[in-house]
């Protein structure tokens, strides 16, 4: 009975996170795109990308750093993977914001369904905390490419807009979430190379 209630609560939290993430995406984006053929076509002619891993919420930084999900470390992993695939990566300060550059954004949100620590009592009656490495978290990852676009009604006006994106929502241990991020990078690489060979 308790297990059944716990599972129902987890499912409700996952559904809530997915709904909130969808609302967040629609509110914060000018243009939404997916990994469809017409959206992949917007990658044609992009000669270089700038990788931007957006900051996590402060309460998550210490926990994520322990499992290799620190923003700067993750950014360097992504940059190396893109370069290995033959995609030119520019540092943000070298960007010219031209029509042939894109900004690859990585955003993640986390939800903690239960307490992160277990308390153990030692023989001398002191209590110590240990991280539960098998604990699972609800998370959402959004990967998108923003690039300079021109509005047909006013060709003199240029703006940055999202033209391609993919997302992932899941329920996994923190140590496995980085794998999911890298899988999304593989999706981008495949989409990019399909339009730029």
Residue, then its C-alpha position, 0 to 999 in steps of 0.5 A: x500500500x505504501x509502495x503504491x502511494x509512493x509510486x503514484x506520488x512519483x508519477x504525479x511529480x513527473x507529470x507536473x514537471x513535464x507540464x511546468x517544463x512545457x509551459x516554461x518552454x512556451x513562455x520563454x521562447x519566441x519560436x519553438x522547433x523540434x528535430x523535424x526535417x524542416x527544422x533540421x534545414x535551418x541548420x544548413x550553413x551554420x559554420x560554427x557554434x557557441x556552447x552555452x550551458x546555463x547555470x543550475x539553481x544554486x541549491x543544486x550546484x554542490x550536488x551536481x558537481x559531485x557527479x560531473x554535472x558542473x556547468x563548466x565541466x559539462x560545457x567542455x565535454x560538449x565542446x570536445x564532443x562537437x569538435x570530434x564530430x567536425x563541428x567548429x566550436x567558438x568561445x563566446x568572446x570570439x563570436x561575431x553574432x553572424x548569420x553563420x554562427x549558432x548558439x547551442x543552449x543546454x538547460x536542465x531542471x531538477x526535482x527531488x522527489x524525496x530526501x537526498x541523504x540518509x542518516x546513520x547512527x554510529x557506535x558512539x551514538x553520533x549521527x552521520x549523513x551519507x548520500x544515497x547513490x541509488x536515489x532517482x531524480x525527476x529531470x528535464x533537459x532542453x537543448x536548442x540552437x539559437x541563430x540570427x534570423x531575418x523577419x520577412x516583413x522587415x528584412x532590415x530587422x535581425x533577431x536571435x531565435x530558436x530554430x532547432x531543439x530537442x528535449x528529454x524528461x526522465x527519472x534517473x540517478x544523477x550519475x546517469x543524467x550526464x549520459x542523457x545530456x550527451x545522447x541529446x548532443x548526439x542528436x544535435x550532431x546527427x541533425x547538424x551533419x545531415x544538413x552540412x556535409 
